[in-house]
Amino acid sequence: MDEKQLQALANERVKHNSLLNINLLIASWSGAEAALNAELTHHLGYKE
């Protein structure tokens, strides 16, 4: 592989890792949202 091909491969790897991190962040927000909704339901005594 020449230097340009290696750089292109490295750039794709960075993009892949960024997308993976974004997906993990969204998943953690979804989990936090569910927990907060459950807490609110418990606090109010009924679902909003």
Biopython code that builds the backbone (N, CA, C, O; Angstrom):
import numpy as np
from Bio.PDB.StructureBuilder import StructureBuilder

atoms = [
    (1, "MET", "N", (0.850, -1.185, 0.000)),
    (1, "MET", "CA", (0.000, 0.000, 0.000)),
    (1, "MET", "C", (0.884, 1.233, 0.000)),
    (1, "MET", "O", (1.918, 1.287, 0.666)),
    (2, "ASP", "N", (0.449, 2.216, -0.763)),
    (2, "ASP", "CA", (1.212, 3.457, -0.745)),
    (2, "ASP", "C", (0.659, 4.381, 0.348)),
    (2, "ASP", "O", (-0.322, 4.056, 1.017)),
    (3, "GLU", "N", (1.297, 5.519, 0.509)),
    (3, "GLU", "CA", (0.940, 6.440, 1.598)),
    (3, "GLU", "C", (-0.492, 6.965, 1.471)),
    (3, "GLU", "O", (-1.182, 7.117, 2.479)),
    (4, "LYS", "N", (-0.946, 7.244, 0.247)),
    (4, "LYS", "CA", (-2.311, 7.745, 0.048)),
    (4, "LYS", "C", (-3.349, 6.700, 0.453)),
    (4, "LYS", "O", (-4.363, 7.028, 1.069)),
    (5, "GLN", "N", (-3.091, 5.448, 0.105)),
    (5, "GLN", "CA", (-4.018, 4.376, 0.471)),
    (5, "GLN", "C", (-4.068, 4.181, 1.989)),
    (5, "GLN", "O", (-5.134, 3.959, 2.562)),
    (6, "LEU", "N", (-2.905, 4.266, 2.624)),
    (6, "LEU", "CA", (-2.863, 4.138, 4.078)),
    (6, "LEU", "C", (-3.612, 5.284, 4.753)),
    (6, "LEU", "O", (-4.330, 5.074, 5.730)),
    (7, "GLN", "N", (-3.441, 6.495, 4.226)),
    (7, "GLN", "CA", (-4.137, 7.650, 4.791)),
    (7, "GLN", "C", (-5.644, 7.512, 4.605)),
    (7, "GLN", "O", (-6.410, 7.833, 5.514)),
    (8, "ALA", "N", (-6.075, 7.039, 3.444)),
    (8, "ALA", "CA", (-7.504, 6.837, 3.186)),
    (8, "ALA", "C", (-8.072, 5.786, 4.138)),
    (8, "ALA", "O", (-9.175, 5.948, 4.661)),
    (9, "LEU", "N", (-7.326, 4.720, 4.360)),
    (9, "LEU", "CA", (-7.752, 3.676, 5.286)),
    (9, "LEU", "C", (-7.856, 4.223, 6.712)),
    (9, "LEU", "O", (-8.809, 3.917, 7.429)),
    (10, "ALA", "N", (-6.888, 5.020, 7.113)),
    (10, "ALA", "CA", (-6.908, 5.620, 8.451)),
    (10, "ALA", "C", (-8.094, 6.564, 8.599)),
    (10, "ALA", "O", (-8.734, 6.588, 9.651)),
    (11, "ASN", "N", (-8.396, 7.340, 7.567)),
    (11, "ASN", "CA", (-9.533, 8.261, 7.607)),
    (11, "ASN", "C", (-10.851, 7.505, 7.735)),
    (11, "ASN", "O", (-11.735, 7.927, 8.481)),
    (12, "GLU", "N", (-10.990, 6.406, 7.023)),
    (12, "GLU", "CA", (-12.206, 5.598, 7.118)),
    (12, "GLU", "C", (-12.356, 5.012, 8.520)),
    (12, "GLU", "O", (-13.462, 4.929, 9.053)),
    (13, "ARG", "N", (-11.248, 4.611, 9.101)),
    (13, "ARG", "CA", (-11.274, 4.059, 10.464)),
    (13, "ARG", "C", (-11.756, 5.119, 11.458)),
    (13, "ARG", "O", (-12.553, 4.821, 12.347)),
    (14, "VAL", "N", (-11.276, 6.343, 11.308)),
    (14, "VAL", "CA", (-11.691, 7.433, 12.194)),
    (14, "VAL", "C", (-13.182, 7.697, 12.032)),
    (14, "VAL", "O", (-13.889, 7.874, 13.024)),
    (15, "LYS", "N", (-13.673, 7.725, 10.784)),
    (15, "LYS", "CA", (-15.102, 7.945, 10.542)),
    (15, "LYS", "C", (-15.929, 6.838, 11.181)),
    (15, "LYS", "O", (-16.958, 7.109, 11.800)),
    (16, "HIS", "N", (-15.484, 5.591, 11.034)),
    (16, "HIS", "CA", (-16.201, 4.446, 11.604)),
    (16, "HIS", "C", (-16.271, 4.569, 13.127)),
    (16, "HIS", "O", (-17.330, 4.364, 13.721)),
    (17, "ASN", "N", (-15.147, 4.902, 13.754)),
    (17, "ASN", "CA", (-15.118, 5.037, 15.212)),
    (17, "ASN", "C", (-16.009, 6.181, 15.672)),
    (17, "ASN", "O", (-16.662, 6.073, 16.710)),
    (18, "SER", "N", (-16.046, 7.277, 14.916)),
    (18, "SER", "CA", (-16.899, 8.408, 15.274)),
    (18, "SER", "C", (-18.367, 8.006, 15.224)),
    (18, "SER", "O", (-19.138, 8.352, 16.119)),
    (19, "LEU", "N", (-18.755, 7.276, 14.183)),
    (19, "LEU", "CA", (-20.147, 6.828, 14.072)),
    (19, "LEU", "C", (-20.499, 5.855, 15.188)),
    (19, "LEU", "O", (-21.605, 5.897, 15.727)),
    (20, "LEU", "N", (-19.568, 4.985, 15.533)),
    (20, "LEU", "CA", (-19.801, 4.039, 16.619)),
    (20, "LEU", "C", (-19.999, 4.788, 17.932)),
    (20, "LEU", "O", (-20.891, 4.451, 18.711)),
    (21, "ASN", "N", (-19.172, 5.802, 18.181)),
    (21, "ASN", "CA", (-19.298, 6.590, 19.405)),
    (21, "ASN", "C", (-20.623, 7.335, 19.444)),
    (21, "ASN", "O", (-21.242, 7.434, 20.504)),
    (22, "ILE", "N", (-21.066, 7.858, 18.316)),
    (22, "ILE", "CA", (-22.351, 8.550, 18.251)),
    (22, "ILE", "C", (-23.483, 7.576, 18.561)),
    (22, "ILE", "O", (-24.401, 7.916, 19.308)),
    (23, "ASN", "N", (-23.431, 6.384, 18.004)),
    (23, "ASN", "CA", (-24.462, 5.373, 18.275)),
    (23, "ASN", "C", (-24.502, 5.001, 19.752)),
    (23, "ASN", "O", (-25.583, 4.838, 20.319)),
    (24, "LEU", "N", (-23.338, 4.864, 20.379)),
    (24, "LEU", "CA", (-23.295, 4.543, 21.806)),
    (24, "LEU", "C", (-23.855, 5.686, 22.643)),
    (24, "LEU", "O", (-24.542, 5.454, 23.638)),
    (25, "LEU", "N", (-23.562, 6.919, 22.241)),
    (25, "LEU", "CA", (-24.076, 8.087, 22.950)),
    (25, "LEU", "C", (-25.594, 8.150, 22.862)),
    (25, "LEU", "O", (-26.267, 8.407, 23.860)),
    (26, "ILE", "N", (-26.129, 7.918, 21.678)),
    (26, "ILE", "CA", (-27.588, 7.922, 21.494)),
    (26, "ILE", "C", (-28.227, 6.819, 22.331)),
    (26, "ILE", "O", (-29.269, 7.037, 22.949)),
    (27, "ALA", "N", (-27.623, 5.658, 22.355)),
    (27, "ALA", "CA", (-28.159, 4.548, 23.149)),
    (27, "ALA", "C", (-28.163, 4.893, 24.635)),
    (27, "ALA", "O", (-29.112, 4.561, 25.345)),
    (28, "SER", "N", (-27.114, 5.553, 25.107)),
    (28, "SER", "CA", (-27.070, 5.917, 26.528)),
    (28, "SER", "C", (-28.106, 6.983, 26.845)),
    (28, "SER", "O", (-28.698, 6.963, 27.924)),
    (29, "TRP", "N", (-28.338, 7.920, 25.919)),
    (29, "TRP", "CA", (-29.385, 8.933, 26.128)),
    (29, "TRP", "C", (-30.754, 8.275, 26.192)),
    (29, "TRP", "O", (-31.592, 8.659, 27.008)),
    (30, "SER", "N", (-30.983, 7.294, 25.342)),
    (30, "SER", "CA", (-32.271, 6.594, 25.334)),
    (30, "SER", "C", (-32.503, 5.890, 26.663)),
    (30, "SER", "O", (-33.611, 5.913, 27.199)),
    (31, "GLY", "N", (-31.470, 5.275, 27.186)),
    (31, "GLY", "CA", (-31.576, 4.607, 28.478)),
    (31, "GLY", "C", (-31.830, 5.597, 29.598)),
    (31, "GLY", "O", (-32.639, 5.339, 30.490)),
    (32, "ALA", "N", (-31.141, 6.736, 29.557)),
    (32, "ALA", "CA", (-31.341, 7.765, 30.576)),
    (32, "ALA", "C", (-32.744, 8.341, 30.484)),
    (32, "ALA", "O", (-33.375, 8.601, 31.509)),
    (33, "GLU", "N", (-33.234, 8.542, 29.282)),
    (33, "GLU", "CA", (-34.585, 9.067, 29.095)),
    (33, "GLU", "C", (-35.619, 8.102, 29.671)),
    (33, "GLU", "O", (-36.566, 8.533, 30.329)),
    (34, "ALA", "N", (-35.452, 6.828, 29.434)),
    (34, "ALA", "CA", (-36.382, 5.827, 29.964)),
    (34, "ALA", "C", (-36.367, 5.838, 31.490)),
    (34, "ALA", "O", (-37.417, 5.751, 32.126)),
    (35, "ALA", "N", (-35.188, 5.942, 32.069)),
    (35, "ALA", "CA", (-35.075, 5.973, 33.532)),
    (35, "ALA", "C", (-35.738, 7.223, 34.101)),
    (35, "ALA", "O", (-36.438, 7.149, 35.111)),
    (36, "LEU", "N", (-35.522, 8.369, 33.460)),
    (36, "LEU", "CA", (-36.143, 9.609, 33.932)),
    (36, "LEU", "C", (-37.655, 9.565, 33.791)),
    (36, "LEU", "O", (-38.373, 10.047, 34.668)),
    (37, "ASN", "N", (-38.143, 8.997, 32.709)),
    (37, "ASN", "CA", (-39.595, 8.865, 32.535)),
    (37, "ASN", "C", (-40.194, 7.960, 33.606)),
    (37, "ASN", "O", (-41.273, 8.243, 34.128)),
    (38, "ALA", "N", (-39.507, 6.886, 33.931)),
    (38, "ALA", "CA", (-39.986, 5.983, 34.981)),
    (38, "ALA", "C", (-40.002, 6.695, 36.328)),
    (38, "ALA", "O", (-40.938, 6.530, 37.110)),
    (39, "GLU", "N", (-38.976, 7.480, 36.597)),
    (39, "GLU", "CA", (-38.909, 8.230, 37.849)),
    (39, "GLU", "C", (-40.039, 9.257, 37.926)),
    (39, "GLU", "O", (-40.658, 9.423, 38.977)),
    (40, "LEU", "N", (-40.305, 9.938, 36.825)),
    (40, "LEU", "CA", (-41.388, 10.921, 36.783)),
    (40, "LEU", "C", (-42.734, 10.241, 36.999)),
    (40, "LEU", "O", (-43.575, 10.750, 37.741)),
    (41, "THR", "N", (-42.941, 9.105, 36.364)),
    (41, "THR", "CA", (-44.185, 8.353, 36.541)),
    (41, "THR", "C", (-44.350, 7.950, 38.004)),
    (41, "THR", "O", (-45.438, 8.066, 38.568)),
    (42, "HIS", "N", (-43.275, 7.480, 38.606)),
    (42, "HIS", "CA", (-43.327, 7.083, 40.014)),
    (42, "HIS", "C", (-43.630, 8.296, 40.895)),
    (42, "HIS", "O", (-44.442, 8.208, 41.816)),
    (43, "HIS", "N", (-42.981, 9.421, 40.614)),
    (43, "HIS", "CA", (-43.161, 10.634, 41.412)),
    (43, "HIS", "C", (-44.589, 11.160, 41.307)),
    (43, "HIS", "O", (-45.193, 11.534, 42.313)),
    (44, "LEU", "N", (-45.127, 11.187, 40.089)),
    (44, "LEU", "CA", (-46.474, 11.715, 39.879)),
    (44, "LEU", "C", (-47.553, 10.717, 40.280)),
    (44, "LEU", "O", (-48.667, 11.103, 40.633)),
    (45, "GLY", "N", (-47.219, 9.440, 40.224)),
    (45, "GLY", "CA", (-48.190, 8.410, 40.535)),
    (45, "GLY", "C", (-49.006, 7.989, 39.328)),
    (45, "GLY", "O", (-49.882, 7.131, 39.437)),
    (46, "TYR", "N", (-48.726, 8.584, 38.181)),
    (46, "TYR", "CA", (-49.408, 8.223, 36.930)),
    (46, "TYR", "C", (-48.524, 8.641, 35.769)),
    (46, "TYR", "O", (-47.621, 9.467, 35.909)),
    (47, "LYS", "N", (-48.811, 8.046, 34.620)),
    (47, "LYS", "CA", (-48.052, 8.369, 33.415)),
    (47, "LYS", "C", (-48.555, 9.675, 32.831)),
    (47, "LYS", "O", (-49.764, 9.896, 32.758)),
    (48, "GLU", "N", (-47.644, 10.543, 32.415)),
    (48, "GLU", "CA", (-48.039, 11.820, 31.813)),
    (48, "GLU", "C", (-48.784, 11.628, 30.538)),
    (48, "GLU", "O", (-49.187, 12.604, 29.905)),
]
sb = StructureBuilder()
sb.init_structure("model")
sb.init_model(0)
sb.init_chain("A")
sb.init_seg("    ")
for serial, (resi, resn, name, xyz) in enumerate(atoms, 1):
    if name == "N":
        sb.init_residue(resn, " ", resi, " ")
    sb.init_atom(name, np.array(xyz, "f"), 0.0, 1.0, " ", f" {name:<3s}", serial, name[0])
structure = sb.get_structure()
